[in-house]
Amino acid sequence: MRIGILGTGHLAEFLIRGAGGRYDFVVSPRSAARAAALAASHGVGVAPDNQAVVDGCDLILVCLPAAEGVEILRGLRFRAGQSVLSAMAGVRLAALAAAVAPAAAACSMMPGLANAHGLGPCLIHPARAEWEGFLSALGPLHVFGNEEEFVAATAFGALSGATFFWMDRLAGWFAAQGVAPATARRLVAETLRGNAEVLLRETASLAEIQRGIATPGGITEALVARLADRGALEAWGEGMDVVLARVRGQSGENS
Ligand SMILES: NC(=O)c1ccc[n+]([C@@H]2O[C@H](COP(=O)([O-])OP(=O)(O)OC[C@H]3O[C@@H](n4cnc5c(N)ncnc54)[C@H](OP(=O)(O)O)[C@@H]3O)[C@@H](O)[C@H]2O)c1
């Protein structure tokens, strides 16, 4: 199956890597060095321009900059029978659908780099059967019928990115205490992976889990108390509020 990609940037590369040779890709020519590298490493075709990507494919994945993407799509001609999937943060379905009519339209969100490893959750709204196989190859798929629920869930893209900064601070802290940097990096990653698996495998509520793992008077309680004192736990919610306003299109910026 062939997929045309508009916007040959970081996300496009992650998704092409994650698809693992199961799809033929044709990419737009800007970011020529990346397009050429993907042609060499993954056999993607490089189209002469954006319209050639659209003309040559029934499935078109849009990885353009979010601020300009809809305007760029408005300048292209789509046909009935095509299906366009946006991966652009904060782009709403109505604007996308108007820009690509008479093609079908859907919006998605994914973390990016985790998808290169087949481990990044993918969200799509509304259900589009023609995209489900591709997205499922990139990680667990969540199909949303309700747009507001979908848009709120897309804020996870920023959560995903922010965890790399959080993990960096933690790994750096261990290294500063004399733990070998490679061990510190593994320790942080393995701790989070283990606990993420707990959440996926166990049915206990988070409140029950917290009661089980935080010994009264123990070191977890001490860390959580310090974080709470400094507003660090509340700050996650405040930061996510900022992201939600962006993806809802309430802040005037959406990338
Ligand atoms: N990065 C991620 O992990 C991630 C995750 C989820 C969603 N997203 C979404 O994916 C989109 C792309 O993000 P990114 O991080 O991949 O950005 P990026 O690396 O900057 O890629 C954007 C690409 O679009 C190209 N482009 C700009 N204007 C164009 C035009 N008129 N025609 C064709 N190509 C054009 C750029 O080419 P030039 O280099 O020549 O400007 C660049 O190759 C954004 O909307 C973002 O919200 C990204």
The ligand as a Gaussian input file, in Angstrom:
#p B3LYP/6-31G(d) Opt

LIG

0 1
 N        8.171000      15.683000      15.850000
 C        7.291000      14.917000      16.457000
 O        7.669000      13.987000      17.170000
 C        5.791000      15.145000      16.266000
 C        4.892000      14.332000      16.969000
 C        3.512000      14.488000      16.752000
 C        3.059000      15.437000      15.860000
 N        3.963000      16.244000      15.219000
 C        3.435000      17.209000      14.226000
 O        4.062000      16.930000      12.990000
 C        4.235000      18.116000      12.262000
 C        5.670000      18.176000      11.809000
 O        6.507000      18.216000      12.958000
 P        8.063000      17.907000      12.829000
 O        8.591000      17.874000      14.217000
 O        8.286000      16.749000      11.933000
 O        8.551000      19.274000      12.129000
 P        9.766000      19.456000      11.123000
 O       10.861000      18.504000      11.452000
 O       10.060000      20.922000      11.120000
 O        9.144000      19.041000       9.716000
 C        8.285000      19.847000       8.970000
 C        8.607000      19.585000       7.518000
 O        7.661000      20.270000       6.698000
 C        8.392000      20.842000       5.624000
 N        7.646000      21.920000       5.005000
 C        7.454000      23.186000       5.465000
 N        6.694000      23.865000       4.585000
 C        6.418000      23.027000       3.546000
 C        5.712000      23.148000       2.340000
 N        5.103000      24.292000       1.973000
 N        5.634000      22.063000       1.533000
 C        6.248000      20.897000       1.856000
 N        6.954000      20.731000       2.995000
 C        7.025000      21.781000       3.815000
 C        9.690000      21.281000       6.243000
 O       10.640000      21.512000       5.226000
 P       11.855000      22.559000       5.454000
 O       12.824000      21.854000       6.340000
 O       12.361000      22.787000       4.064000
 O       11.247000      23.784000       6.071000
 C        9.990000      20.056000       7.105000
 O       10.581000      19.042000       6.350000
 C        3.809000      19.277000      13.165000
 O        2.551000      19.741000      12.745000
 C        3.726000      18.659000      14.553000
 O        2.673000      19.223000      15.324000
 C        5.313000      16.110000      15.386000

